[in-house]
Amino acid sequence: MRAVQLTVTGGPEVLALVEVPDPVPGPGQVLIEVHAAGVTFADTMMRAGSFPAPLRLPAILGREVIGTVAAHGPDVHQPAIGSRVAARVPAGGYAERVAVRTERTVTVPDGVGDAQALGVLGSGLTALGVVDAGRVSDGEEVLITAAAGAIGSLAVQLAARRGARVIGLASTPAKRELILSLGAGAAFDSTADWESQLHSACDGRGIDVVLDSVAGPVLGAGMRLLAARGRHVLYGFAGGTLGSLETGQLGALMQRNLSLTGFTVDLSDEVAVQERIAELLSLVVHGDLHVPASDEYRLADAAEAHRSLAERRTSGKVMLRV
Ligand SMILES: NC(=O)c1ccc[n+]([C@@H]2O[C@H](COP(=O)([O-])OP(=O)(O)OC[C@H]3O[C@@H](n4cnc5c(N)ncnc54)[C@H](OP(=O)(O)O)[C@@H]3O)[C@@H](O)[C@H]2O)c1
């Protein structure tokens, strides 16, 4: 089968289309004929060698796929052959076929498109998790970084559904328009001095929750903008560094009852994960959650998809058509 493999970490050019043997589904697994694979910012970090967990090479990236069940492993009967399923895989998604444990598959309801299903399965789980981690509630001001991104665009809507006033950051006018169309009350340029602009816009009252996937200088700025009892949720470092806090900011944490929370999506409880995916899919089916889709790329153009993501040219879900 065709797959996109890397044998060294580096720039997008290390992603090579190669022929590899088909995977064989083992006990408890099904073989999925992949229609499309999600491409995420974390994939670009793995490729570059900057992801916290080291990559075992050679590697086939891709942790979210949608396709049809093509074969069962020993003693497996469900989902039925031919079912359209989405699945979270540990690796190997940028390929024509992938073997995956059945409990990691989700049958995709009719009417839910490939990008929508991939968006829910990967980015949606994280978006819901960070909104929960921030304890976003009615009437609060919530600042969301990379708000037009795959995760950010869903977090904007989920926070707005809880009655929060959402302020999004994004680097282009088109991205900021998208954020406003998804229910944000305001959008600021992530490449300008948004901290001062936001400080004036909030009348000095401050932000209740910051959902931060960029880190670096954003960490300090977000913490400075917090209102008393505010929460800063750190869940990524797309900016390239984690950043640091000054001693005065640590003092403010204590004196103003602020909190800095880390978040990583927890996939250990399969039943809870399936419930959350079902909740998100139901929102999509009922038209209550929109999954914006970026351009889609051919499997052979995986390097270009990575370039677009790393160069901040995408908004919404990015996927490879297999
Ligand atoms: N903790 C978890 O469990 C978890 C799970 C999955 C992903 N993540 C993290 O969540 C974040 C978002 O992932 P995603 O796949 O949805 O990506 P994405 O948000 O669609 O794309 C990344 C966005 O980050 C923004 N950005 C800001 N500074 C940047 C810089 N220096 N270089 C590149 N981009 C920069 C850009 O938005 P603007 O150009 O509009 O500013 C860019 O479009 C990533 O940091 C990822 O690692 C965390």
The ligand as a MOL file (V3000), in Angstrom:
LIG
                    3D

  0  0  0     0  0            999 V3000
M  V30 BEGIN CTAB
M  V30 COUNTS 48 52 0 0 0
M  V30 BEGIN ATOM
M  V30 1 N -2.9290 19.1820 25.1110 0
M  V30 2 C -3.4990 18.3650 24.2240 0
M  V30 3 O -4.0730 17.3230 24.5910 0
M  V30 4 C -3.4260 18.7100 22.7680 0
M  V30 5 C -3.9920 17.8450 21.8240 0
M  V30 6 C -3.9010 18.1880 20.4890 0
M  V30 7 C -3.2600 19.3680 20.1220 0
M  V30 8 N -2.7170 20.1690 21.0650 0 CHG=1
M  V30 9 C -2.0750 21.4460 20.6970 0
M  V30 10 O -3.1120 22.3440 20.3260 0
M  V30 11 C -2.6020 23.3090 19.4130 0
M  V30 12 C -3.5340 23.4760 18.2360 0
M  V30 13 O -3.4790 22.3050 17.4200 0
M  V30 14 P -4.2610 22.2770 16.0360 0
M  V30 15 O -3.9250 20.9680 15.4080 0
M  V30 16 O -5.7030 22.6630 16.2540 0 CHG=-1
M  V30 17 O -3.5180 23.4150 15.2060 0
M  V30 18 P -4.1240 24.8000 14.6430 0
M  V30 19 O -4.5800 25.6120 15.8080 0
M  V30 20 O -5.0870 24.4930 13.5610 0
M  V30 21 O -2.8260 25.4650 13.9940 0
M  V30 22 C -1.8730 26.1160 14.7820 0
M  V30 23 C -2.1650 27.6250 14.9180 0
M  V30 24 O -1.3660 28.1460 15.9720 0
M  V30 25 C -1.2060 29.5410 15.7520 0
M  V30 26 N 0.1730 29.9770 16.0040 0
M  V30 27 C 0.5410 30.9510 16.8470 0
M  V30 28 N 1.8440 31.1220 16.8620 0
M  V30 29 C 2.3570 30.2600 15.9760 0
M  V30 30 C 3.6700 29.9700 15.5260 0
M  V30 31 N 4.7420 30.6280 15.9960 0
M  V30 32 N 3.8290 29.0220 14.5820 0
M  V30 33 C 2.7670 28.3500 14.0990 0
M  V30 34 N 1.4870 28.5700 14.5130 0
M  V30 35 C 1.2990 29.5220 15.4420 0
M  V30 36 C -1.5840 29.8250 14.3050 0
M  V30 37 O -2.8040 30.5510 14.3430 0
M  V30 38 P -2.7800 32.1360 13.9710 0
M  V30 39 O -1.8820 32.2490 12.7600 0
M  V30 40 O -4.1820 32.4440 13.6400 0
M  V30 41 O -2.2570 32.8640 15.1580 0
M  V30 42 C -1.7670 28.4420 13.6980 0
M  V30 43 O -2.7260 28.4420 12.6660 0
M  V30 44 C -1.1720 22.8720 19.0650 0
M  V30 45 O -0.2900 23.6370 19.8550 0
M  V30 46 C -1.1550 21.4080 19.4830 0
M  V30 47 O 0.1240 20.9620 19.7900 0
M  V30 48 C -2.7990 19.8610 22.3760 0
M  V30 END ATOM
M  V30 BEGIN BOND
M  V30 1 1 1 2
M  V30 2 2 2 3
M  V30 3 1 2 4
M  V30 4 1 4 5
M  V30 5 2 4 48
M  V30 6 2 5 6
M  V30 7 1 6 7
M  V30 8 2 7 8
M  V30 9 1 8 9
M  V30 10 1 8 48
M  V30 11 1 9 10
M  V30 12 1 9 46
M  V30 13 1 10 11
M  V30 14 1 11 12
M  V30 15 1 11 44
M  V30 16 1 12 13
M  V30 17 1 13 14
M  V30 18 2 14 15
M  V30 19 1 14 16
M  V30 20 1 14 17
M  V30 21 1 17 18
M  V30 22 2 18 19
M  V30 23 1 18 20
M  V30 24 1 18 21
M  V30 25 1 21 22
M  V30 26 1 22 23
M  V30 27 1 23 24
M  V30 28 1 23 42
M  V30 29 1 24 25
M  V30 30 1 25 26
M  V30 31 1 25 36
M  V30 32 1 26 27
M  V30 33 1 26 35
M  V30 34 2 27 28
M  V30 35 1 28 29
M  V30 36 1 29 30
M  V30 37 2 29 35
M  V30 38 1 30 31
M  V30 39 2 30 32
M  V30 40 1 32 33
M  V30 41 2 33 34
M  V30 42 1 34 35
M  V30 43 1 36 37
M  V30 44 1 36 42
M  V30 45 1 37 38
M  V30 46 2 38 39
M  V30 47 1 38 40
M  V30 48 1 38 41
M  V30 49 1 42 43
M  V30 50 1 44 45
M  V30 51 1 44 46
M  V30 52 1 46 47
M  V30 END BOND
M  V30 END CTAB
M  END
